[in-house]
Amino acid sequence: MANDSVITEKNFKRLSDYSLQINWWLLKPIGAWPSLSSISRLEKIISFILIFICYCLILSTVIPATLFIILEDESLYMKLKVLGPLGQWFIGTLNYTWLLLHSKSIQRCMEHVQKDWRIVTRSEDQQMMLKNAKYGRYVAASCAIFMHTSVLYNCVVTALITVIIEDGNETRIIHNLPCPVYNKIIPVDTNPTNKIFLVAQFISGFIVTSATVGAFGMTAVFAAHACGQLNVVMTWITEFVNQSRDPNKNLYFTEIGVIVKHHLRVLSLIERIEDLINEICFVELFKSTLVLCMLGYYILMDWGSHDIQTLATHFMILVSMSMNIFVACYIGEILTQQCRKVGEVVYMTNWYYLRSKDIQDLILIISRSSVVFKLTAGKIIHMSMYTFGDVMKTAFAYLNILRQTM
């Protein structure tokens, strides 16, 4: 397509970074932001130190809580209360590891997005891309606000509950921990150990939440960008067909070649997104089923004991978890629909006015669009709104079994 405006390299950078800014804020402090090959040695060292510190903080929460469930002589109900937060921390650790292992793949997707902003230079097309970039940014920001607020609120409410311990002439006031610790190995009923572990769990909660939100926020941004590119392709197709009826124009074949090439470029980005996130979607489906079931159980128990503060905390986490898996399923649904829509747009144009060769070129686009693109969980489950419904039904089915057996 013709260039209607001249855009500087600075504007290219600003536009391509706009949608990724929220994810940069989340992932950079925990060392999970994909590193460029041109970064300095000092930046690499700082990133390595951040990753080491983050893993130490996460493991200081996960390992003692796991030992608490296995070794502590507590009731089954108490162990189930620990299982929910521990599952959140454990899956968050997997998400963090996934981000680090797939940093190169994420970087390639980011470079693809940056190149698209250089390829598409018409102002009206860029406005369409910017609209989708704002949508991806909004989704990432919403997930971050919901998840961080609910996890922080849970940690604060739990920490505000204090226990008075009398040991001879000494009286100690300690705080409850968001994730209980096996006390026979680590004496968290003493100061300053109690406060150290409390701070460590606050920070590790931020790390695992940022990793989860960052992973799905990145997916939302890439998917929104792909939808914007498909909208651009559909606009170009409509313009090509309409302009082809003007006998004074002679460059139709060149233009349809540009359209086909860009369409294939968008589909290649969607394939990259699928290869990138299918593993984390599978883990997220498993986590959501488990955690939603456990949260429902906690809410039922808190409802009976009229514990309003804890009830509100668990309800907030339930909403944020449901929103997280909803976003993943909604992204998969929208991408599948948009890929199909390209072929429908071609068919609904006035293609019958074109020359037979131009019609054959459009048939190739329809044929390519008929191949259904799906975002999957582990290459097994199609991420769609039906999947979201199945996750909710399965979680509450397990909740019903748990409620009847306890």
C-alpha positions as CSV (number, residue, x, y, z in Angstrom):
1,M,0.0,0.0,0.0
2,A,1.1,3.5,-0.6
3,N,2.8,5.5,2.1
4,D,0.7,8.4,3.1
5,S,3.0,9.8,5.8
6,V,6.6,9.8,6.8
7,I,7.3,8.3,10.2
8,T,10.6,8.6,12.0
9,E,12.4,5.7,13.7
10,K,11.5,7.3,17.1
11,N,7.8,7.1,16.2
12,F,8.1,3.5,15.1
13,K,9.7,2.6,18.5
14,R,7.1,4.6,20.4
15,L,4.2,2.9,18.6
16,S,5.5,-0.6,18.9
17,D,6.4,-0.2,22.6
18,Y,3.1,1.4,23.5
19,S,1.1,-1.9,23.9
20,L,4.0,-3.7,25.6
21,Q,4.6,-1.0,28.3
22,I,2.4,-2.6,31.0
23,N,4.2,-6.0,30.5
24,W,7.6,-4.2,30.7
25,W,6.6,-2.7,34.1
26,L,5.7,-6.1,35.4
27,L,8.5,-8.3,34.0
28,K,11.5,-6.0,34.1
29,P,11.7,-5.8,38.0
30,I,11.7,-9.7,38.2
31,G,14.3,-10.1,35.4
32,A,11.9,-11.8,33.0
33,W,11.8,-9.2,30.3
34,P,13.4,-10.7,27.1
35,S,16.9,-9.4,26.7
36,L,18.2,-8.0,23.5
37,S,21.5,-9.2,22.0
38,S,22.8,-5.7,22.2
39,I,22.5,-5.2,26.0
40,S,25.6,-4.6,28.0
41,R,27.4,-7.0,30.2
42,L,26.4,-5.1,33.3
43,E,22.7,-5.4,32.4
44,K,23.1,-9.2,31.9
45,I,24.7,-9.5,35.4
46,I,21.9,-7.4,37.0
47,S,19.3,-9.6,35.2
48,F,21.0,-12.8,36.5
49,I,21.1,-11.4,40.1
50,L,17.4,-10.5,39.9
51,I,16.5,-14.0,38.7
52,F,18.6,-15.6,41.4
53,I,16.9,-13.5,44.1
54,C,13.4,-14.1,42.8
55,Y,13.9,-17.9,42.8
56,C,15.3,-17.8,46.3
57,L,12.3,-15.8,47.5
58,I,9.8,-18.1,45.7
59,L,11.5,-21.3,47.0
60,S,11.5,-19.8,50.6
61,T,7.7,-19.9,50.3
62,V,7.0,-23.0,48.3
63,I,9.3,-25.5,50.1
64,P,8.3,-24.7,53.7
65,A,4.6,-24.7,52.7
66,T,5.0,-28.1,51.0
67,L,6.7,-29.5,54.1
68,F,3.8,-28.1,56.2
69,I,1.3,-30.1,54.1
70,I,3.3,-33.3,54.2
71,L,4.8,-33.4,57.7
72,E,2.7,-31.1,59.9
73,D,0.2,-32.9,62.2
74,E,-2.8,-30.8,61.2
75,S,-6.4,-31.5,60.2
76,L,-7.3,-32.2,56.6
77,Y,-9.2,-28.9,56.5
78,M,-6.1,-26.9,57.5
79,K,-4.0,-28.7,54.8
80,L,-6.6,-27.9,52.2
81,K,-6.5,-24.3,53.2
82,V,-2.8,-24.3,52.5
83,L,-3.2,-26.2,49.2
84,G,-4.9,-23.3,47.4
85,P,-2.2,-20.6,48.1
86,L,0.5,-23.1,47.6
87,G,-0.9,-24.1,44.2
88,Q,-1.0,-20.4,43.2
89,W,2.7,-20.0,44.2
90,F,3.8,-23.3,42.5
91,I,2.1,-22.6,39.2
92,G,3.3,-19.0,39.3
93,T,6.8,-20.5,39.6
94,L,6.2,-22.5,36.5
95,N,5.0,-19.4,34.7
96,Y,8.1,-17.6,35.7
97,T,10.3,-20.4,34.5
98,W,8.4,-20.5,31.2
99,L,9.0,-16.8,30.7
100,L,12.7,-17.3,31.1
101,L,13.0,-20.4,28.9
102,H,10.9,-18.8,26.1
103,S,12.5,-15.3,26.2
104,K,13.9,-15.8,22.6
105,S,10.5,-16.8,21.2
106,I,8.9,-13.8,23.0
107,Q,11.6,-11.5,21.6
108,R,10.9,-12.8,18.0
109,C,7.2,-12.0,18.4
110,M,8.2,-8.5,19.7
111,E,10.4,-8.0,16.7
112,H,7.6,-9.1,14.4
113,V,5.3,-6.5,16.0
114,Q,7.9,-3.8,15.5
115,K,8.4,-4.7,11.9
116,D,4.6,-4.5,11.3
117,W,4.6,-0.9,12.4
118,R,7.3,-0.2,9.8
119,I,5.4,-2.1,7.0
120,V,2.0,-0.5,7.6
121,T,2.6,3.3,7.2
122,R,-0.8,4.7,6.1
123,S,-2.3,6.8,8.9
124,E,-5.8,5.2,8.7
125,D,-4.2,1.7,9.0
126,Q,-2.1,2.8,11.9
127,Q,-5.1,4.2,13.7
128,M,-6.7,0.7,13.3
129,M,-3.6,-0.9,14.7
130,L,-3.4,1.6,17.5
131,K,-7.0,0.9,18.5
132,N,-6.2,-2.8,18.8
133,A,-2.9,-2.0,20.7
134,K,-5.0,0.0,23.2
135,Y,-7.3,-3.0,23.6
136,G,-4.4,-5.3,24.3
137,R,-2.9,-2.8,26.8
138,Y,-6.3,-2.5,28.5
139,V,-6.6,-6.2,28.9
140,A,-3.0,-6.5,30.3
141,A,-3.6,-3.6,32.7
142,S,-7.0,-5.1,33.9
143,C,-5.5,-8.5,34.6
144,A,-2.6,-6.9,36.5
145,I,-4.9,-4.7,38.6
146,F,-7.3,-7.6,39.5
147,M,-4.6,-10.1,40.3
148,H,-2.2,-7.9,42.2
149,T,-5.0,-6.3,44.2
150,S,-6.5,-9.6,45.2
151,V,-3.2,-11.3,46.1
152,L,-1.9,-8.2,48.0
153,Y,-5.2,-7.9,49.9
154,N,-5.1,-11.5,50.8
155,C,-1.5,-11.2,52.1
156,V,-2.4,-8.0,54.1
157,V,-5.6,-9.4,55.6
158,T,-3.7,-12.6,56.7
159,A,-0.8,-10.6,58.1
160,L,-3.0,-8.4,60.1
161,I,-4.1,-11.4,62.2
162,T,-1.7,-11.6,65.1
163,V,-1.0,-14.4,67.6
164,I,0.3,-13.8,71.1
165,I,2.8,-16.4,72.3
166,E,3.9,-16.5,76.0
167,D,7.2,-18.3,76.6
168,G,8.0,-18.1,80.3
169,N,8.5,-14.4,81.1
170,E,8.6,-13.5,77.4
171,T,5.6,-12.5,75.4
172,R,5.8,-12.4,71.6
173,I,3.4,-11.1,69.0
174,I,3.7,-12.7,65.6
175,H,1.8,-12.4,62.4
176,N,0.0,-15.1,60.5
177,L,1.8,-15.9,57.2
178,P,-0.1,-16.1,53.8
179,C,1.5,-19.5,53.3
180,P,2.1,-21.5,56.5
181,V,5.7,-22.8,57.2
182,Y,6.8,-26.1,58.7
183,N,7.6,-24.8,62.2
184,K,9.9,-27.6,63.3
185,I,12.5,-26.7,60.7
186,I,12.0,-22.9,60.5
187,P,10.9,-21.2,63.8
188,V,8.6,-18.7,62.4
189,D,6.9,-18.2,65.8
190,T,10.0,-16.1,66.8
191,N,11.1,-12.6,65.9
192,P,12.7,-11.5,63.6
193,T,12.2,-14.8,61.7
194,N,8.5,-14.2,61.5
195,K,8.9,-10.8,60.0
196,I,11.6,-11.9,57.6
197,F,9.3,-14.7,56.2
198,L,6.4,-12.3,56.1
199,V,8.3,-9.8,53.9
200,A,9.7,-12.7,51.8
201,Q,6.2,-14.0,51.1
202,F,4.9,-10.6,50.2
203,I,7.7,-10.1,47.6
204,S,7.4,-13.7,46.3
205,G,3.7,-13.2,45.9
206,F,4.4,-10.1,43.8
207,I,6.9,-12.1,41.7
208,V,4.6,-15.1,40.9
209,T,1.6,-12.8,40.2
210,S,3.7,-10.6,37.9
211,A,4.9,-13.7,36.1
212,T,1.4,-15.0,35.5
213,V,-0.1,-11.6,34.6
214,G,3.0,-10.9,32.4
215,A,2.6,-14.1,30.5
216,F,-1.1,-13.7,29.7
217,G,-0.7,-9.9,29.2
218,M,2.0,-10.6,26.6
219,T,-0.3,-13.1,24.9
220,A,-3.2,-10.6,24.9
221,V,-1.0,-7.9,23.4
222,F,0.3,-10.2,20.6
223,A,-3.2,-11.5,19.9
224,A,-4.7,-8.0,19.8
225,H,-1.9,-6.9,17.4
226,A,-2.7,-10.0,15.1
227,C,-6.4,-9.0,15.1
228,G,-5.4,-5.5,14.1
229,Q,-3.3,-6.8,11.2
230,L,-6.2,-9.0,10.1
231,N,-8.4,-5.9,10.1
232,V,-5.9,-4.1,8.0
233,V,-5.8,-7.0,5.5
234,M,-9.7,-7.0,5.3
235,T,-9.6,-3.2,4.6
236,W,-7.0,-3.6,1.9
237,I,-9.1,-6.4,0.3
238,T,-12.2,-4.2,0.2
239,E,-10.2,-1.3,-1.3
240,F,-8.6,-3.6,-3.9
241,V,-11.9,-4.9,-5.1
242,N,-13.5,-1.4,-5.2
243,Q,-10.6,0.2,-7.0
244,S,-10.3,-2.6,-9.5
245,R,-13.5,-1.4,-11.2
246,D,-11.7,1.8,-12.2
247,P,-10.4,1.2,-15.7
248,N,-7.7,3.9,-15.3
249,K,-5.7,1.8,-12.8
250,N,-3.3,-1.0,-13.8
251,L,-1.5,-2.1,-10.7
252,Y,-4.0,-4.6,-9.3
253,F,-1.8,-7.7,-9.4
254,T,1.0,-5.9,-7.5
255,E,-1.4,-4.8,-4.8
256,I,-3.1,-8.2,-4.4
257,G,0.5,-9.6,-4.0
258,V,1.1,-7.2,-1.1
259,I,-2.2,-8.3,0.4
260,V,-1.5,-12.0,0.2
261,K,2.0,-11.6,1.5
262,H,0.8,-9.6,4.5
263,H,-2.0,-12.0,5.2
264,L,0.5,-14.9,5.3
265,R,2.7,-12.7,7.6
266,V,-0.2,-12.3,10.1
267,L,-0.9,-16.1,10.0
268,S,2.8,-16.8,10.8
269,L,2.5,-14.5,13.8
270,I,-0.6,-16.4,15.0
271,E,1.3,-19.7,14.6
272,R,4.1,-18.3,16.7
273,I,1.7,-17.2,19.4
274,E,0.2,-20.7,19.4
275,D,3.6,-22.4,19.7
276,L,4.5,-19.9,22.5
277,I,1.6,-20.2,24.8
278,N,0.1,-23.7,24.4
279,E,2.2,-25.1,27.3
280,I,1.3,-22.2,29.7
281,C,-2.4,-22.4,28.7
282,F,-2.4,-26.1,29.6
283,V,-0.8,-25.4,33.0
284,E,-3.3,-22.5,33.5
285,L,-6.3,-24.7,32.8
286,F,-5.1,-27.2,35.4
287,K,-4.4,-24.5,37.9
288,S,-7.7,-22.7,37.4
289,T,-9.7,-25.9,37.9
290,L,-7.8,-26.7,41.1
291,V,-7.7,-23.2,42.6
292,L,-11.3,-22.3,41.6
293,C,-12.5,-25.5,43.3
294,M,-10.5,-24.7,46.5
295,L,-11.6,-21.1,46.5
296,G,-15.2,-22.2,46.3
297,Y,-14.7,-24.5,49.2
298,Y,-13.0,-21.8,51.3
299,I,-15.9,-19.4,50.5
300,L,-18.5,-22.0,51.7
301,M,-16.6,-22.6,54.9
302,D,-16.1,-18.8,55.6
303,W,-19.8,-18.2,54.9
304,G,-20.7,-20.6,57.7
305,S,-18.3,-19.0,60.1
306,H,-19.3,-15.4,59.1
307,D,-15.6,-14.4,58.5
308,I,-16.3,-11.4,56.3
309,Q,-12.7,-10.3,55.8
310,T,-11.5,-13.7,54.7
311,L,-14.7,-14.2,52.6
312,A,-14.1,-11.0,50.7
313,T,-10.4,-12.0,50.1
314,H,-11.3,-15.4,48.7
315,F,-14.1,-13.9,46.5
316,M,-11.6,-11.3,45.1
317,I,-9.1,-14.0,44.2
318,L,-11.9,-16.1,42.7
319,V,-13.0,-13.2,40.4
320,S,-9.4,-12.5,39.3
321,M,-8.7,-16.1,38.6
322,S,-11.9,-16.5,36.6
323,M,-10.9,-13.3,34.7
324,N,-7.5,-14.7,33.9
325,I,-8.7,-17.9,32.3
326,F,-11.6,-16.0,30.6
327,V,-9.0,-13.7,28.9
328,A,-7.0,-16.7,27.6
329,C,-10.1,-18.4,26.3
330,Y,-11.5,-15.2,24.8
331,I,-8.3,-14.5,23.0
332,G,-8.4,-17.9,21.4
333,E,-12.0,-17.4,20.3
334,I,-11.4,-14.0,18.8
335,L,-8.4,-15.1,16.8
336,T,-10.2,-18.1,15.3
337,Q,-13.2,-15.9,14.3
338,Q,-11.0,-13.2,12.8
339,C,-9.1,-15.7,10.7
340,R,-12.3,-17.0,9.3
341,K,-13.7,-13.5,8.8
342,V,-11.0,-12.7,6.2
343,G,-12.4,-15.3,3.8
344,E,-16.0,-14.0,4.5
345,V,-15.0,-10.4,3.7
346,V,-13.5,-11.5,0.4
347,Y,-16.7,-13.4,-0.6
348,M,-18.9,-10.5,0.4
349,T,-17.1,-8.0,-1.8
350,N,-18.1,-7.3,-5.4
351,W,-15.5,-9.8,-6.7
352,Y,-17.7,-10.8,-9.6
353,Y,-16.7,-7.5,-11.4
354,L,-13.0,-8.5,-11.4
355,R,-11.0,-10.2,-14.1
356,S,-10.8,-14.0,-13.8
357,K,-7.1,-13.9,-12.8
358,D,-7.9,-11.5,-9.9
359,I,-10.8,-13.7,-8.8
360,Q,-8.4,-16.7,-8.7
361,D,-6.0,-14.7,-6.5
362,L,-8.9,-13.9,-4.1
363,I,-9.8,-17.6,-4.1
364,L,-6.4,-18.3,-2.7
365,I,-7.1,-16.0,0.2
366,I,-10.4,-17.7,0.8
367,S,-8.8,-21.1,0.7
368,R,-6.1,-20.0,3.2
369,S,-8.7,-18.5,5.5
370,S,-10.7,-21.8,5.5
371,V,-7.9,-23.5,7.4
372,V,-9.0,-23.0,11.0
373,F,-6.3,-21.5,13.3
374,K,-6.7,-22.4,17.0
375,L,-4.9,-21.4,20.2
376,T,-4.7,-24.6,22.2
377,A,-3.7,-25.8,25.6
378,G,-0.9,-28.3,25.2
379,K,-2.0,-28.9,21.5
380,I,-5.0,-30.8,23.0
381,I,-7.7,-28.4,24.1
382,H,-9.0,-25.5,21.9
383,M,-9.0,-22.3,23.9
384,S,-12.5,-21.0,23.3
385,M,-15.5,-19.8,25.3
386,Y,-16.7,-23.4,25.4
387,T,-13.5,-24.3,27.2
388,F,-14.0,-21.6,29.7
389,G,-17.5,-23.0,30.4
390,D,-16.0,-26.5,30.8
391,V,-13.4,-25.2,33.2
392,M,-16.0,-23.6,35.4
393,K,-18.3,-26.6,35.3
394,T,-15.4,-29.0,36.1
395,A,-14.2,-26.8,39.0
396,F,-17.7,-26.7,40.6
397,A,-18.2,-30.4,40.0
398,Y,-15.1,-31.1,42.0
399,L,-16.2,-28.6,44.6
400,N,-19.5,-30.5,45.0
401,I,-17.5,-33.8,45.5
402,L,-15.2,-32.1,48.0
403,R,-18.1,-30.6,49.9
404,Q,-19.9,-33.9,50.2
405,T,-16.8,-35.8,51.3
406,M,-15.6,-33.3,54.0
